[in-house]
Amino acid sequence: MKKTKVIAIIIILLGIIGLIWVFSKGEPEQQVSKLDAVDTAGEFYQNWLNALKAPNAEPNIKTLSESPILSKSLREKIKNAQKDSETALDPVLCQTEVPEDISMRRVFITEDEAQMLVTSKNKEVTDQATVILRGYNDGWYIDDIQCSLGEFAPEREFSFEKEGFLLKDSIPEPYNPKNWHLVFEENGQSGHVVPLFFDSETQCTDLSGKESICKPEEFTEATKVFVRSQMTERGADVKQLQFVK
């Protein structure tokens, strides 16, 4: 009788130890790409587009949908979208038809977060995907993809309008100190950076309201400005820059 009780206790203890071991393992650690944020998103999207065009391509859609550089919630989101037979919207490209090619533009990049905007190169298609990446363990992973349907998007003359501060010589790596940059706040978080590019038609407005062609060589570090620009793959092409107090 005592022997039976001992065996029962041992079995119970082994069961408890097993449960502790299972729960102590927790969720698998998030995997990351060792490429920078732009290349992480770019490589994933190019592979996805190739797989849509050629089902026999490697990696294929199934492999990409389960990629470890996607967050668990995003993998689940894509999986659920693929099961939905009532929509033709691709959950990654956010397009109803496979585009011939895509464009990727940086919205902002900080040390631990980045956003990219992915659109079709067909200018008549306005649907777009906002790709949100997170920095982790010296790498990047894609945390979420948000689709914006063009027919519901507000018409805007400029794709990027922000107030912030000008930096050039003191800009930290990996940004190029040969270019001016705008350091700005987004959703209450400071430290977002975007490179600024000027051409012979970029208009500047000084504190008195006087307009003239911009002369970036005369700009001063840490000056507060408001920029209206178009986002491109390299940064913001500035159309108007206004100095503010």
Secondary structure, 3 states (H helix, E strand, C coil): CHHHHHHHHHHHHHHHHHHHHHHHHCCCCCCCECCCHHHHHHHHHHHHHHHHHCCCCCCCHHHHHCCCCECHHHHHHHHHHHHCCCCCCCCCCCCCCCCCCEEEEEEEECCCEEEEEEEECCCCCCCEEEEEEEEECCEEEEEEEEEECHHHCCCCCCCEEEEEEEECCCCCCCCCCCCCEEEEEECCEEEEEEEEECCCCCEEECCCCCEEECCHHHCCCCCEEEEEEEECCCCEEEEEEEECC
